[in-house]
Amino acid sequence: MTVEDLVRAKVAEVPMFGPGAEVGRIVRLASMTNQSFKVAIDGRDYVLRIAGQGTEEYIDREADEHAARVTAQIGVGAPLVYYSRERGIQVTAFIENSAPMDAAVLSDPHALRLAADAFRRLHTCGSPFLGRFSNFEKMDEYLDVLRRHDSRLPDGYFEAKTEAEAVRQALADANVALAPCHNDPAPENLVYTGDRVYILDWEFCGNNDPMWDLADLSVEADFSDRQDAILLEAYCNGPPSKAMEARLVIYKAMAFLLWTLWGVLQEVNENQAPAYHFASYWDYAMDRFTRSKAIMGREDFGALLEAVRGGDAGSP
C-alpha cells in the first residue's frame, strides 16, 4: 500500500468524511513516532495523525484525547476535529500561516517569548489532565517494555539511574505544585504564526512540574544559556527564582536520561523516521545518555539539588 493509499483509507474511516470524501494534496509532516500528514479533504486542510507502530505499549490514548480536547478549548492546541482511540487516528484543523518552531525560529527572542506564553497559559489553565507524568515512573515503564524485548542498553545506564535517585528525592522535598503539562515539547510539536504559538500532539501529557516542559524544550531545541534565560524570564514575567533555575538544569539531565530509553525503544520498534540528524535511534540514545551524565557530573550539581530542596518553587 502506498502512502497515498494509506491516507485515503484512513480518511475514509473518519465518519464525518467517509469513503466519498474528496482527498486532494497530501504532504508528509515531521514526526518521529507517528505518521502525520497535511491533507486537503473536501477543499479544506487538515492534519491527519496515524498512530505509530508499537505506541500502544506506552501511550495512553484516553489521556491523549482528553488533553487534545482541553487544549483546543483554551486555544493552546490545534482545533480537534476527530479522535479514535481504537483506530489510532486523530484529525485536527491545519493551522494556517504557521511554521514549525525549528532552531531558526527559536533563535528569535520574540518567538521564544511567545512559546513561554503558550506554556504559561497551559500550566495555569486550571484544567488538570487525566494522569500524572513522572519521568522516573516513565523510565521504569520503558525499562519494563525493553526487558520484554530483551533489548540492549547503554553501558552504565542503571548506575546513572541510581544516581538520579538523589534528584527524585530533592524534587520530592521541594513539593512543587503540579500542573497540566505537555512533557514532550520537541520543536516539531510547536508551530508559530508570528503572533502566537500552538502546542501539538499530547501523547505524553500529564500533570507534572511545569519546569519539565521548559527544560525539555531546551533539551530538544539545544538552547544556549541565553535562550534559557529568555525563556524563563518570559515565562515568569520577570526574574525567576534560583530554585526554578536549578529545576530547569536538573530536569535537563532527567530528560536526557529518559529519552535515552525512548530512543532505544524506537530502535526496538524499528522506527524508520529520522531522529534529528542522527544516523540511528541508537546513536540518538547514546547522545542523550552522554549529555545526561555530563550534567549530573557537574561540580555544582549538588548545589543545584540544595537550591531545589530549599528554594522558592516559583510560579508563572
N, C-alpha and C positions, 0 to 999 in steps of 0.2 A: 504494500500500500504506500503510495506517495504521500508526502506531507500535505499536499493539497487535498487528496482524498480523505486523509485523516481529519483534517479541519472540517471539511464539508460533512463528514459523518458525525462529528461531534456537534456541529451546529444543528444538524437535523434532530439531535436528541434533546435540544432545548425546546420546551413546549411552546414558548412564545414565538419561535421561529419555525420549527418543523421541517420536514423534507422538502417543502415547497419554497423555502427561503431562497432569495437570490443572493448568492455569495460572490462578491467581487474580489478586489485585490487582497492578497494575503501577504503579510510581512512578518517574518520571524523576529521576535524581540529578545533582548538579552535576558537570559535566565540560566542559573546553574543547576537547579534541581528539577524544575518542571519544564514543560514546553509552553511558551506563551507567544501569542500571535496578535497582531493588529489585523482585524478582519472587517471588511465592508460587508454589511448584511442589510439587505433591503434599503440600500442607499445611505446607511449610517455607519459610522466607525465604532467598533467595539474592541475590547481586549478579551480574548479567549485564553484561559489558562487550563491546561490539561495536566493532571497530577503526574508526577514523575515516578519512574519505576522504583519500587521499594519504599516510597514515602509513607505508605500505610503502616509501616512498622514504627514510625516515630512522630507522625503528625496527627494531632487531634483535630479532625475536621469539624466537629461541633464547635470547638473553641475558635477555630479559624473563621467559620461562618459568622459567629456572634460578633467577633471583633470587626469583621468586614462591614457588618450592618451598623454597629455603633459608630465606627469612624466615618462611614459615609454620611451618617446623620449629623455629625459635628463638623463636617467639612474638611476633615484631615485626610480621609481616604477617598478613593475614587467612588463615584456613584455605583452601587451594586445593582445589577440587572437580574442575575440568576446565580443560584448556587445549588449544586447537587453533591452531597457527601457520598452517595452511593456511586455516582458516575465519575467522581473526581473532576468535575467541571465547574469553573467559575467564569462568569461573564460580567465585565464592568464596562461602563462608558469609557470611551477613549478621551483623555484629557487633551483638548485642542491646544495648539501653540505651546506645547511643552517639550522639554528635553530632559533626558536622564542627567542626574547630578554627578557627572564624571569629574575627574580631577581638575579639568579646566574650569568647569562651572564652580566647583567648590573652592577654587583659588580666589574667587571674587568675594570679598567680605560681605557685600550686600546679600548675596545668595546664601552665604553661611549663616548670617543673622536670621534670614527667613527660615532656614532649616531649624535653627534653635527655637524660633517662634512656633513652628509646627509641632515640635516635640513638647514644648511647654503647654500648648493647647491640648495635646493628647494627655499628658500627665495630669493636668488639672481639670479634665472634663467631668470628673465626678461619676463616671460610669465604669465600675470595675469590670474587668474581663472575667471569664469563667474559671480560669485556673491560675496557679502560681507558677511563675517561671523561676527556677533556681538553677544557675549554671552548674552547681555541684550535683544536684539531682539529675540534671540533663547529662552530665558526664557519666554518671552511674548507668543511666538508661542506655546511652550509646555503647558503653562497655559491655552491657548485657547482650546487646544485639551483635556486637563484634565477636564476643565469645561464642555465640551460637554459630557464627560463620567461621570460627577458628582463624580469625584474621591476625595478621602481624600488626605490631605497634612499634612506634619509635623506641629505640633503646633508652631506658631511663624514664619512660612515661610514668610508671607507677611511683617512682621516687619523687618526681615533680608533683604528682597529685597528692602525695603525703605531705609535702612541704606546703601545699596550698591549704591544708587544714588550719594553719595559723591565720590565713586570710578569712576562712569561713568563720572562725571564732571572733576575729576582730569586727567583722561585719555584723555578726550576731550581737556583740556587745554594743554596737552603735545603735541598733534597734531603729533603723530608718523606716519611716512610713512607706508602704508600698503603693504603687500607682499603676494604672494600665500602661503597659509598655509594648513596643514592637519586638524588641530583642534580637532582631536581625537586620539592622539598618544599613545593609550594603548599599553602595551608591546606585546600583540598578533598581533598588526598591524605593528610590526617591525621584520625583520629577519636579521640574522647575519651570514656571511660566513667566518669570521675570518679576512678578509681584506676589508670588505665592509658591509654597512647596507642598506637594502632596506625598503622603507615605503610602506605599503599596505593599500588598502581599503580607498577610497576617498569620502565616503558618506557625511562627514561633511565639505568638502573642501570649501574654500572661501578666499577672500583677508582679511587679518587681521594683527594685530600687531604680529610680529614674536615671541615675548616673550610669547604669549599664548601657542604656541606649546611646548616650553621648560618647561613652568610652568605645563602644563597638563601632559607631560611625567613624570615630577617629582611627580605629584599627583598620577598618575595611578601606577607608579612603587614604590611609597613610598620611595623616595630618602632621604638620610641623608643630612645634611648641607654640608658635604664634597663632596658628589656626585653632589649636586647643583653647588658647586664651580668649580668642574672639568668640568661639562657640560658647564657652562657659559664661563669659560676661554678658553676652546677649541673652542667654537662657535665664540668667539671674536678674537681668535688668540692672546690673551693677557688679561690683567686685564679688567673686564667690568666696565662701569661707575656705579656710585651709583644709578643713575636713572634706569638703566637696572636691577640691583639687586633688587630695590624696585618694579619694574613692575613684576618681577618673583614672589615675595611673594604675591603681590596683586592679580595677576591672579590665583594663587593657591586658594585663597579664593573664587574668582569668579567661577573657575572650579568646586570646591566642591558644590557651590550653584546651578550651572546649572545642574550638573549631579545628584543632588538630584531629580530634576524633571524628568530627564531621567529615573532614577530608578523607580519612581512612574509610569511612562508611560509604562515601561516594565511589571510592575505588572498588570496594566490595560489590556495590550495586552496578559496577561497570558503566557509570555515568560518563557519557561521551561529550558532554558540554564542556567548554573550556573553563578552566579555573584561573581566571585572570590571565596573566602572562605565563603561567606555569605549564610545563610540558605534560604533567600528570597530576592527579589528585594526591598521589603520594608525595610529590615534590611540594605541593601546596601544604600538606600536613607537616612536613619536616620544617618548612619555613615558619609556620605558626608555632611549632614546638620550640624551635630555636629562639624565637623572639620572646616567647613566654619566659623561658629560662633566663634570658638576658635581663628582663625587667625584675624578676624575682631575685636575681643575683646582684642588683644594685646595692651600693653601700648604704643608701638611705632608705632601703625598703622597710627595715624595722621601724624607722621614724615615721614612715608613712602609715604603717599599721597603728602606731600610737596615736597619730593625728586622727585616724578614723575612729578609734575607740573613744577618744576623749573630746572630740570636737563637736561643733555645732553641725547638725545634719544639713541645715540649709533647706531652702525651698524656693521654687520658681516664683 
